[in-house]
Amino acid sequence: MARESKIPLARPDMRAHVLKAALLAIEEVGFDRLRVKDIADRAGMSTGHVLYYFGSRDRILVSTLLMSEADLDERRRAELAGLDAAAALDRLVELYLPKGRHDVRWRLWAQVIARPPDDEETLLRLDGYFRAWAAELAGVAHRLRGLDQALADDFGARHCRLMDGLSSDVLLGIPGRDAAWAKETALAAMRRELSPGA
């Protein structure tokens, strides 16, 4: 995966290159066996060079999660923009939940939760991604039911946390609790609350 260009990459480009290599390494090696060397090999760099940009394996993982969330945030906005409210709800839930037990994005979240960063800036960025999901869900709830802003915000935050819990069961691999189960369960709870008689 080494770059063919002889022109040195600027620091932001080099960091992005390493993070893409980290995603590839996670998919190929898995978290349990992942070493900085696995990332460096896929980036075509030395381990020391990778650590120069990030300092530690944990910082690489949290930075990879931030990159993944930024990409998904952009994708979510684009995909939901042209959908009616019912279709947007379905797609939002699908995008939020893990695709399966080995979903890399959700495995990154699990690793970062187990070993959280201690700098406030990173914590605020992570919280910002959660708030963006909750706000998107609140907007869909408003469109579907006409909830006022406070109720829609409460709905968005609560149901994102519900999906977090469902995601844990999927990641654990509990029998009968796969991605399809999580999506069906989340949507059933949301639709119950958003139904006209609720």
C-alpha positions in Angstrom: 0.0 0.0 0.0 3.0 2.2 -0.2 2.6 5.4 -2.3 4.4 5.5 -5.6 4.9 9.3 -5.6 8.3 10.5 -4.7 6.9 13.8 -3.5 6.7 13.9 0.3 3.2 14.1 1.7 2.2 17.1 3.7 1.5 16.3 7.4 -2.4 16.2 7.1 -2.1 14.0 4.0 0.3 11.7 5.8 -2.0 11.4 8.8 -4.9 10.6 6.5 -2.7 8.0 4.7 -1.9 6.3 8.0 -5.5 6.3 9.1 -6.6 4.6 5.9 -3.9 2.0 6.5 -5.2 1.6 10.0 -8.7 0.8 8.8 -7.2 -1.7 6.4 -5.1 -3.3 9.1 -8.1 -3.5 11.5 -10.2 -5.3 8.8 -7.4 -7.7 8.0 -5.8 -8.4 11.4 -8.6 -7.5 13.8 -8.3 -5.5 17.0 -7.1 -8.3 19.2 -3.9 -8.8 17.2 -3.5 -5.3 15.8 0.0 -3.8 16.3 1.4 -0.4 15.2 3.7 -2.5 12.8 0.6 -3.8 11.0 -0.5 -0.3 10.3 3.0 0.8 9.3 3.4 -2.1 6.9 0.1 -1.2 5.2 1.1 2.5 5.1 4.5 1.7 3.6 6.2 3.4 6.6 8.3 2.5 9.6 6.7 2.0 13.0 8.7 5.0 14.3 7.4 7.2 11.5 3.8 6.2 12.2 4.3 6.9 15.9 5.9 10.3 15.1 2.5 11.4 13.7 0.3 9.8 16.4 2.3 8.9 19.5 0.5 5.7 20.4 -1.7 2.9 19.2 -4.6 4.3 21.2 -4.2 7.7 19.5 -4.2 6.0 16.1 -7.5 4.2 17.0 -9.3 7.3 18.2 -8.1 9.3 15.2 -9.3 6.5 12.9 -12.7 6.6 14.6 -12.9 10.4 14.2 -12.1 10.0 10.5 -14.7 7.2 10.1 -17.3 9.3 11.9 -16.6 12.4 9.7 -16.9 10.3 6.6 -20.2 8.7 7.8 -21.5 12.1 8.9 -21.1 13.5 5.4 -22.6 10.3 3.8 -25.6 10.4 6.1 -26.4 14.0 5.3 -26.2 13.3 1.6 -28.3 10.1 1.7 -31.0 11.5 3.9 -31.4 14.8 2.1 -33.6 13.5 -0.7 -35.7 11.0 1.3 -39.2 11.4 2.7 -39.4 11.2 6.5 -40.4 7.5 6.7 -37.6 6.4 4.4 -35.2 8.8 6.2 -36.0 7.1 9.5 -35.4 3.6 8.1 -32.1 4.7 6.4 -30.8 6.6 9.5 -31.3 3.6 11.7 -29.6 1.4 9.2 -26.6 3.7 9.0 -26.4 4.1 12.8 -26.4 0.4 13.8 -23.5 -2.0 13.2 -23.6 -4.1 10.0 -22.7 -7.2 12.1 -20.5 -8.5 14.9 -17.3 -7.4 13.3 -18.3 -3.9 12.1 -15.1 -1.9 12.2 -16.7 1.5 13.1 -18.4 0.0 16.1 -15.3 -2.0 17.1 -13.5 1.3 17.1 -16.1 2.8 19.3 -15.8 -0.2 21.7 -12.0 0.3 21.8 -12.2 4.0 22.5 -14.9 3.5 25.2 -12.6 0.9 26.9 -9.6 3.3 26.7 -11.1 6.8 26.4 -8.9 9.7 25.4 -8.1 12.1 28.1 -8.1 15.4 26.1 -11.2 17.5 26.2 -11.0 18.4 22.5 -11.2 14.8 21.4 -14.0 14.1 23.8 -16.0 17.1 22.5 -15.5 15.9 18.9 -16.8 12.4 19.8 -19.7 14.0 21.6 -20.4 16.2 18.6 -20.9 13.2 16.4 -23.4 11.7 18.8 -25.2 15.0 18.9 -25.3 15.2 15.1 -27.0 11.8 15.0 -29.4 12.7 17.7 -30.2 16.0 15.9 -30.8 14.2 12.6 -33.1 11.8 14.3 -34.9 14.6 16.1 -35.5 16.3 12.7 -37.0 13.1 11.2 -39.2 12.8 14.3 -40.4 16.4 13.8 -41.2 15.7 10.2 -43.1 12.5 10.9 -45.1 13.6 14.0 -44.7 17.4 14.2 -43.1 17.2 17.6 -42.0 20.5 19.1 -38.2 21.0 19.3 -37.8 19.9 23.0 -39.8 16.7 22.5 -38.0 16.0 19.2 -34.6 16.5 20.8 -35.5 14.2 23.7 -36.7 11.6 21.2 -33.5 11.8 19.2 -31.2 11.5 22.2 -33.1 8.6 23.8 -33.4 6.6 20.7 -29.8 7.0 19.8 -28.9 5.6 23.3 -31.4 2.8 22.7 -29.5 2.0 19.4 -26.2 2.1 21.4 -27.5 -0.7 23.7 -28.8 -2.8 20.8 -25.5 -2.4 19.1 -23.7 -3.9 22.1 -25.8 -7.1 21.8 -24.9 -7.3 18.1 -21.2 -6.8 18.8 -21.2 -9.4 21.5 -22.7 -11.9 19.1 -25.6 -12.9 21.3 -27.6 -15.5 19.4 -30.7 -14.1 17.7 -29.5 -10.5 18.1 -28.0 -9.7 14.8 -28.0 -6.5 12.7 -31.5 -7.2 11.4 -32.9 -7.8 14.9 -31.4 -4.5 16.1 -32.8 -2.5 13.2 -36.3 -4.1 13.6 -36.2 -3.5 17.4 -35.1 0.1 17.1 -37.6 1.0 14.3 -40.5 -0.7 16.2 -39.8 1.4 19.3 -39.5 4.6 17.4 -42.6 3.9 15.3 -44.7 3.1 18.4 -43.7 6.4 20.0 -44.3 8.4 16.8 -47.7 6.8 16.0 -50.6 9.2 16.1 -52.2 7.6 19.1 -49.0 7.6 21.2 
